Amino acid sequence: MPQRILQGVVVSDKMDKTVVVKVERNVRHELYGKIIRRSKKYKAHDPDNRLKVGEVARIRECPPVSKDKCWVVISEESA
């Protein structure tokens, strides 16, 4: 089964070895047809605590690391 890769912005880095990444996507409204923005937050494993708030991160699906974490950071870009 292929692993999903998502890209988003880091919104929190307060936890040890964990970052919260907000991923946004555009969706067409079923009835009105207007494009609306939907977002979701994912907790991702960042073993070296490299990412800071505001940076763009790519995350990949992985087996569960903890109760809430099933994503791991694969790369980061400064925004």
N, C-alpha and C positions, 0 to 999 in steps of 0.2 A: 504494500500500500504506500503510495507516495506521501511524503511529508509536506505539509503546507508551509509556505514561507510568506510572512506578512511584513509590512514596513509601517512604522509609526513613529510617534514622538514620545520621548520619555517624559512622564509627568510626575514621577516620584522616584527618588533613589535613597530614601531614608532607611530602608531595611538592609540588613547585611546580606550580600550576595544575591540581591533581588532588586529588579527594577519593574516599575509599572509602565507599560507601553500602551498609548492610546492609538488605536488604528481606526481611521475614518474611511468610509466607502460611500459612493454615490448610488442612490437607488431611485428608480422611477416609481412614483406613487401609482398604485393600481387603478384608482378611479380618475384622478385628475391629471395624471401624466406629468406632473411637475417633478423635477429632479430634486430630491431632498438628501441631506447628508446624515448618515447614521454613523455612530461611533461606538466602540467597545474597548474596554480596558483589559489587558492581559498581564499577568505576572510572569516575568521571565527570569531565568537563572543567569546571573552575571557573576561568575566565580571570582573575577579580579576586581570587582567594583570600579570598572573603568568608566561607565556611562554616568553622565550628569544630566540634570533636568534641562530640557530644551533640545537635546541632541536627537538626531534621527537614528533609529535602530532598526535592524532587520532581525526578525526572530523566526525560529524554526520549531515545529512541533517535535516533541520527544516523549519518551515514557515519563510518567509522573515523577517529579523530584520531591514534591511534598504534597500536602493536601490540595493546595491551590495552584501549584506551579507545574505546568506540563509544556512549557516553552523554554527555549534556550537562545541566548543572544549569539548571532553568528557574525555580525559586523556592525560597525557604528560609523556615522558620518556627522561632521559638525554642521549645525544649521546656522 
